[in-house]
């Protein structure tokens, strides 16, 4: 699994890893056998859509979307996509793969006051993208095997785009 934390805060994680094993850890009720190495490592691009002053500058630090989820409440920092914004994250020391089963392979952790839908795309090279549906807010997973990929497929990039038809 991999992890992303945004508002329209997300944390992105993969369950199936093509990486060295590490200590298992649980985040948001989801166990990650690869522990903290399961989470996205790098922000490739961050394009929030700012409308009516939202998201505020305090919620535009894209670095808050990499690594393990750390949202603890009102004083936590997170990155917001705004209405229709997007973020592209990269897995450097691991890869998103299928699991060979109907288990969820990719997890998105959304935080903040508005729980909204987010479109999800994956890419092996950062150039060719594949839509794998959307998550419906909060902590949600996607089974990429359902889209025809398996354990031998390795994806290094995930792009999340806010659904403009949801929330503000």
Backbone as CSV, one residue per row, in Angstrom:
resi,resn,N_x,N_y,N_z,CA_x,CA_y,CA_z,C_x,C_y,C_z
1,UNK,0.828,-1.187,0.000,0.000,0.000,0.000,0.858,1.230,0.000
2,UNK,0.297,2.285,-0.417,0.974,3.566,-0.382,0.081,4.553,0.331
3,UNK,0.582,5.731,0.676,-0.180,6.677,1.477,-0.104,8.107,0.953
4,UNK,-1.154,8.857,1.153,-1.183,10.293,0.853,-2.065,10.957,1.885
5,UNK,-1.716,12.130,2.410,-2.586,12.802,3.374,-2.849,14.224,2.926
6,UNK,-4.075,14.542,2.614,-4.467,15.855,2.130,-5.769,16.283,2.765
7,UNK,-6.204,17.525,2.533,-7.560,17.910,2.884,-8.080,18.472,1.655
8,UNK,-9.344,17.866,1.622,-9.114,17.494,0.436,-7.710,17.255,0.807
9,UNK,-7.545,16.856,2.072,-6.254,16.543,2.629,-6.094,15.067,2.474
10,UNK,-4.947,14.664,2.028,-4.781,13.264,1.726,-3.446,12.733,2.175
11,UNK,-3.430,11.456,2.361,-2.188,10.717,2.528,-2.334,9.547,1.586
12,UNK,-1.322,9.180,0.904,-1.423,8.126,-0.094,-0.489,6.990,0.253
13,UNK,-1.002,5.770,0.232,-0.174,4.621,0.577,-0.502,3.420,-0.283
14,UNK,0.472,2.545,-0.466,0.246,1.306,-1.203,0.348,0.131,-0.265
15,UNK,-0.512,-0.858,-0.449,-0.478,-2.079,0.349,0.515,-3.061,-0.251
16,UNK,0.537,-3.160,-1.543,1.417,-4.106,-2.210,2.694,-3.369,-2.561
17,UNK,3.804,-3.864,-2.077,5.071,-3.171,-2.273,6.031,-3.975,-3.122
18,UNK,6.776,-3.240,-3.933,7.923,-3.829,-4.606,9.114,-3.127,-3.970
19,UNK,9.368,-3.440,-2.730,10.439,-2.798,-1.975,10.891,-3.727,-0.866
20,UNK,11.979,-3.352,-0.229,12.479,-4.152,0.890,11.471,-4.138,2.027
21,UNK,11.373,-5.236,2.710,10.439,-5.346,3.830,10.886,-4.460,4.987
22,UNK,9.929,-3.934,5.705,10.219,-3.167,6.907,9.167,-3.540,7.939
23,UNK,9.123,-2.817,9.023,8.204,-3.141,10.100,6.780,-2.729,9.763
24,UNK,5.843,-3.645,9.937,4.425,-3.370,9.684,3.942,-2.275,10.618
25,UNK,2.971,-1.499,10.144,2.375,-0.433,10.950,0.922,-0.270,10.533
26,UNK,0.117,0.250,11.448,-1.294,0.486,11.163,-1.578,1.978,11.206
27,UNK,-2.249,2.476,10.174,-2.650,3.872,10.074,-4.102,3.919,9.643
28,UNK,-4.913,4.680,10.338,-6.318,4.815,9.973,-7.054,3.495,9.934
29,UNK,-6.631,2.541,10.752,-7.273,1.239,10.779,-6.830,0.295,9.670
30,UNK,-5.839,0.706,8.872,-5.344,-0.115,7.774,-3.924,-0.555,8.101
31,UNK,-3.668,-1.871,8.006,-2.318,-2.362,8.271,-1.481,-2.305,7.000
32,UNK,-0.274,-1.770,7.137,0.679,-1.665,6.042,1.866,-2.560,6.359
33,UNK,1.971,-3.726,5.697,3.070,-4.647,5.981,4.442,-4.005,5.796
34,UNK,4.556,-3.036,4.883,5.828,-2.362,4.630,6.079,-1.189,5.565
35,UNK,5.183,-0.967,6.517,5.357,0.126,7.473,5.415,1.488,6.794
36,UNK,6.210,2.381,7.343,6.239,3.753,6.818,6.851,3.841,5.427
37,UNK,7.563,2.815,4.986,8.098,2.854,3.625,6.994,2.665,2.584
38,UNK,5.771,2.395,3.034,4.635,2.201,2.135,4.110,3.507,1.552
39,UNK,4.529,4.633,2.084,3.900,5.906,1.755,4.639,6.694,0.686
40,UNK,3.886,7.558,0.004,4.461,8.404,-1.043,5.630,9.202,-0.473
41,UNK,6.666,9.371,-1.297,7.907,9.996,-0.852,8.139,11.401,-1.384
42,UNK,7.506,11.749,-2.486,7.872,12.990,-3.159,6.664,13.616,-3.849
43,UNK,6.577,14.941,-3.769,5.557,15.686,-4.509,6.153,16.037,-5.864
44,UNK,5.486,15.605,-6.936,5.927,15.918,-8.291,5.313,17.237,-8.739
45,UNK,4.015,17.404,-8.478,3.344,18.669,-8.804,2.167,18.861,-7.863
46,UNK,1.889,20.110,-7.581,0.773,20.472,-6.708,0.103,21.686,-7.328
47,UNK,-1.151,21.521,-7.715,-1.894,22.569,-8.403,-3.239,22.796,-7.734
48,UNK,-3.246,23.473,-6.570,-4.520,23.731,-5.904,-5.326,24.768,-6.690
49,UNK,-6.628,24.686,-6.593,-7.492,25.695,-7.193,-8.006,26.559,-6.046
50,UNK,-7.654,27.826,-6.090,-8.015,28.737,-5.004,-9.232,29.554,-5.434
51,UNK,-10.297,29.423,-4.635,-11.539,30.162,-4.869,-11.978,30.780,-3.554
52,UNK,-12.335,32.048,-3.603,-12.801,32.750,-2.408,-11.820,32.618,-1.240
53,UNK,-10.525,32.646,-1.546,-9.496,32.593,-0.515,-9.242,31.221,0.065
54,UNK,-9.853,30.181,-0.496,-9.673,28.812,0.006,-9.018,27.954,-1.062
55,UNK,-8.070,27.132,-0.746,-7.491,26.953,0.579,-6.570,28.110,0.950
56,UNK,-6.460,28.341,2.240,-5.584,29.398,2.735,-4.127,28.962,2.575
57,UNK,-3.226,29.919,2.683,-1.796,29.627,2.547,-1.341,28.567,3.544
58,UNK,-1.928,28.565,4.728,-1.552,27.581,5.751,-1.836,26.155,5.311
59,UNK,-2.759,25.976,4.368,-3.135,24.638,3.903,-2.690,24.373,2.474
60,UNK,-1.570,25.000,2.107,-1.010,24.793,0.777,0.422,24.266,0.811
61,UNK,0.791,23.602,1.883,2.127,23.028,1.971,2.060,21.584,1.486
62,UNK,2.398,21.385,0.219,2.274,20.051,-0.378,3.156,19.013,0.307
63,UNK,4.216,19.433,0.991,5.080,18.488,1.703,4.314,17.737,2.785
64,UNK,3.181,18.291,3.217,2.366,17.622,4.233,1.659,16.386,3.683
65,UNK,1.795,16.109,2.386,1.109,14.958,1.783,1.987,13.730,1.651
66,UNK,3.271,13.838,1.973,4.153,12.682,1.839,4.447,12.081,3.212
67,UNK,4.820,10.831,3.201,5.083,10.138,4.456,3.801,9.614,5.078
68,UNK,3.943,9.033,6.240,2.803,8.445,6.943,1.816,9.509,7.399
69,UNK,0.529,9.176,7.470,-0.482,10.135,7.925,-0.158,10.601,9.345
70,UNK,-0.286,11.910,9.568,0.007,12.438,10.897,-1.031,13.454,11.357
71,UNK,-2.182,13.459,10.735,-3.244,14.395,11.097,-3.791,14.045,12.476
72,UNK,-3.831,15.029,13.369,-4.327,14.776,14.726,-5.473,15.695,15.132
73,UNK,-5.916,16.565,14.251,-7.037,17.433,14.590,-6.843,18.860,14.130
74,UNK,-7.557,19.769,14.784,-7.659,21.164,14.353,-6.325,21.859,14.111
75,UNK,-5.297,21.559,14.870,-4.018,22.250,14.706,-3.052,21.527,13.786
76,UNK,-3.505,20.462,13.146,-2.642,19.705,12.239,-2.468,20.454,10.923
77,UNK,-1.350,20.176,10.292,-1.102,20.777,8.987,-1.432,19.761,7.897
78,UNK,-1.981,20.268,6.810,-2.314,19.423,5.678,-2.349,20.290,4.439
79,UNK,-2.357,19.664,3.286,-2.452,20.376,2.016,-3.851,20.163,1.447
80,UNK,-4.463,21.226,1.005,-5.792,21.162,0.418,-5.682,21.322,-1.097
81,UNK,-6.490,20.564,-1.816,-6.518,20.689,-3.272,-7.390,21.850,-3.721
82,UNK,-8.295,22.290,-2.862,-9.259,23.286,-3.299,-10.279,22.626,-4.218
83,UNK,-11.130,23.415,-4.832,-12.216,22.912,-5.668,-11.709,22.629,-7.081
84,UNK,-11.332,21.365,-7.347,-10.855,20.971,-8.669,-9.345,20.884,-8.788
85,UNK,-8.619,21.115,-7.711,-7.165,21.051,-7.740,-6.653,19.625,-7.822
86,UNK,-5.332,19.508,-8.029,-4.736,18.178,-8.126,-3.339,18.150,-7.515
87,UNK,-2.895,16.949,-7.235,-1.534,16.718,-6.754,-1.044,15.413,-7.358
88,UNK,0.232,15.396,-7.719,0.868,14.188,-8.226,1.981,13.822,-7.263
89,UNK,1.957,12.577,-6.813,2.929,12.086,-5.845,3.703,10.916,-6.430
90,UNK,4.920,10.748,-5.926,5.793,9.690,-6.439,6.256,8.791,-5.299
91,UNK,6.337,7.512,-5.609,6.915,6.535,-4.703,8.347,6.316,-5.155
92,UNK,9.296,6.660,-4.318,10.708,6.564,-4.670,11.303,5.233,-4.231
93,UNK,11.043,4.820,-2.991,11.658,3.606,-2.460,10.716,2.405,-2.464
94,UNK,9.607,2.525,-3.125,8.655,1.430,-3.268,7.838,1.667,-4.521
95,UNK,6.960,0.758,-4.848,6.086,0.886,-6.012,4.711,0.353,-5.647
96,UNK,3.720,0.922,-6.272,2.357,0.429,-6.187,2.245,-0.743,-7.147
97,UNK,1.726,-1.865,-6.652,1.514,-3.045,-7.489,0.146,-3.621,-7.176
98,UNK,-0.315,-4.478,-8.054,-1.515,-5.240,-7.745,-1.169,-6.292,-6.706
99,UNK,-2.197,-6.875,-6.116,-1.985,-7.873,-5.070,-2.280,-9.293,-5.546
100,UNK,-2.885,-9.411,-6.720,-3.296,-10.725,-7.189,-4.608,-11.180,-6.576
101,UNK,-5.269,-10.268,-5.872,-6.552,-10.576,-5.232,-7.444,-9.339,-5.309
102,UNK,-8.596,-9.416,-4.650,-9.493,-8.250,-4.651,-9.230,-7.331,-3.451
103,UNK,-8.073,-7.495,-2.800,-7.705,-6.614,-1.689,-7.383,-5.217,-2.213
104,UNK,-7.590,-4.209,-1.402,-7.258,-2.830,-1.770,-5.739,-2.699,-1.850
105,UNK,-5.254,-2.078,-2.918,-3.823,-1.923,-3.137,-3.339,-0.509,-2.866
106,UNK,-4.198,0.465,-3.055,-3.847,1.876,-2.904,-4.811,2.512,-1.922
107,UNK,-4.269,3.223,-0.941,-5.099,3.867,0.080,-4.894,5.362,0.054
108,UNK,-5.996,6.097,0.153,-5.971,7.556,0.233,-6.603,7.941,1.556
109,UNK,-5.895,8.778,2.308,-6.377,9.248,3.607,-6.749,10.719,3.457
110,UNK,-8.042,11.013,3.527,-8.509,12.392,3.441,-8.876,12.880,4.835
111,UNK,-8.497,14.108,5.121,-8.820,14.714,6.418,-9.442,16.082,6.177
112,UNK,-9.897,16.705,7.251,-10.468,18.043,7.140,-11.974,18.017,7.269
113,UNK,-12.572,19.194,7.247,-14.003,19.316,7.508,-14.908,18.808,6.380
114,UNK,-14.438,18.811,5.131,-15.253,18.362,3.998,-14.738,17.026,3.495
115,UNK,-15.592,16.009,3.525,-15.236,14.699,2.995,-15.822,14.631,1.593
116,UNK,-14.930,14.578,0.591,-15.369,14.693,-0.793,-14.716,13.658,-1.691
117,UNK,-15.290,13.478,-2.864,-14.770,12.522,-3.829,-13.502,13.051,-4.487
118,UNK,-12.620,12.110,-4.829,-11.355,12.448,-5.476,-11.070,11.426,-6.567
119,UNK,-10.782,11.908,-7.771,-10.412,11.039,-8.882,-8.972,10.575,-8.699
120,UNK,-8.692,9.307,-9.048,-7.365,8.734,-8.862,-6.852,8.191,-10.194
121,UNK,-5.602,8.548,-10.517,-4.918,8.028,-11.693,-3.562,7.505,-11.251
122,UNK,-3.073,6.477,-11.959,-1.761,5.925,-11.653,-0.911,5.893,-12.915
123,UNK,0.413,5.912,-12.722,1.331,5.922,-13.860,2.615,5.186,-13.499
124,UNK,3.171,4.488,-14.464,4.458,3.826,-14.267,5.608,4.808,-14.471
125,UNK,5.428,5.738,-15.423,6.525,6.616,-15.836,6.278,8.115,-15.645
126,UNK,5.112,8.497,-15.161,4.801,9.911,-14.984,4.334,10.591,-16.264
127,UNK,4.230,9.837,-17.352,3.797,10.397,-18.633,2.479,9.789,-19.113
128,UNK,2.340,8.487,-18.989,1.127,7.785,-19.400,0.316,7.483,-18.145
129,UNK,-0.941,7.947,-18.136,-1.785,7.847,-16.940,-2.969,6.927,-17.181
130,UNK,-3.371,6.219,-16.115,-4.509,5.315,-16.151,-5.480,5.689,-15.038
131,UNK,-6.727,5.967,-15.413,-7.760,6.278,-14.422,-8.164,4.984,-13.722
132,UNK,-8.216,5.032,-12.393,-8.628,3.854,-11.613,-9.797,4.218,-10.696
133,UNK,-10.664,5.080,-11.207,-11.871,5.424,-10.470,-11.670,6.584,-9.525
134,UNK,-12.465,6.569,-8.469,-12.331,7.617,-7.472,-12.607,7.062,-6.098
135,UNK,-12.093,7.785,-5.121,-12.359,7.453,-3.729,-13.395,8.439,-3.234
136,UNK,-14.149,8.029,-2.238,-15.296,8.809,-1.808,-15.090,9.461,-0.451
137,UNK,-13.864,9.887,-0.178,-13.568,10.621,1.041,-13.137,9.752,2.194
138,UNK,-12.629,10.422,3.225,-12.135,9.786,4.436,-10.999,8.835,4.080
139,UNK,-10.917,7.672,4.716,-9.906,6.668,4.377,-10.554,5.704,3.400
140,UNK,-9.985,5.626,2.204,-10.596,4.799,1.160,-9.509,4.122,0.330
141,UNK,-9.807,2.919,-0.142,-8.848,2.157,-0.924,-9.359,1.805,-2.300
142,UNK,-8.419,1.470,-3.177,-8.733,1.057,-4.544,-7.987,-0.242,-4.831
143,UNK,-8.679,-1.195,-5.443,-8.076,-2.451,-5.884,-7.660,-2.264,-7.335
144,UNK,-6.370,-2.091,-7.594,-5.945,-1.859,-8.985,-6.000,-3.140,-9.817
145,UNK,-6.074,-4.296,-9.164,-6.252,-5.548,-9.906,-7.574,-5.524,-10.684
146,UNK,-8.567,-4.838,-10.153,-9.875,-4.751,-10.804,-9.795,-4.019,-12.142
147,UNK,-8.677,-3.307,-12.378,-8.493,-2.571,-13.627,-7.542,-3.299,-14.572
148,UNK,-7.198,-4.547,-14.238,-6.402,-5.373,-15.131,-4.919,-5.465,-14.801
149,UNK,-4.469,-4.844,-13.728,-3.056,-4.932,-13.365,-2.854,-5.979,-12.293
150,UNK,-1.620,-6.459,-12.192,-1.327,-7.505,-11.216,-0.025,-7.252,-10.483
151,UNK,0.481,-8.312,-9.880,1.662,-8.196,-9.025,2.932,-7.824,-9.779
152,UNK,2.976,-8.052,-11.073,4.182,-7.716,-11.839,4.169,-6.272,-12.358
153,UNK,3.037,-5.594,-12.269,2.958,-4.194,-12.693,3.442,-3.298,-11.555
154,UNK,4.286,-2.322,-11.899,4.828,-1.422,-10.885,4.565,0.025,-11.285
155,UNK,3.860,0.731,-10.410,3.505,2.131,-10.640,4.248,3.011,-9.640
156,UNK,4.876,4.065,-10.144,5.646,4.971,-9.287,4.899,6.267,-8.989
157,UNK,3.811,6.556,-9.721,3.132,7.838,-9.581,1.629,7.674,-9.346
158,UNK,1.095,8.569,-8.549,-0.350,8.647,-8.318,-0.752,10.107,-8.413
159,UNK,-1.824,10.361,-9.164,-2.361,11.730,-9.255,-3.771,11.733,-8.684
160,UNK,-4.030,12.685,-7.804,-5.336,12.861,-7.181,-5.911,14.191,-7.655
161,UNK,-7.182,14.172,-8.073,-7.839,15.392,-8.539,-9.197,15.499,-7.865
162,UNK,-9.427,16.653,-7.255,-10.691,16.892,-6.573,-11.855,16.879,-7.565
163,UNK,-12.948,16.256,-7.171,-14.170,16.233,-7.970,-14.916,17.541,-7.703
164,UNK,-15.018,18.397,-8.697,-15.643,19.716,-8.531,-17.140,19.639,-8.234
165,UNK,-17.745,18.484,-8.449,-19.176,18.338,-8.189,-19.465,17.989,-6.735
166,UNK,-18.424,17.851,-5.917,-18.559,17.497,-4.511,-18.139,18.673,-3.637
167,UNK,-18.925,19.027,-2.677,-18.555,20.043,-1.683,-18.319,21.421,-2.276
168,UNK,-17.572,22.249,-1.509,-17.283,23.620,-1.940,-16.022,23.694,-2.762
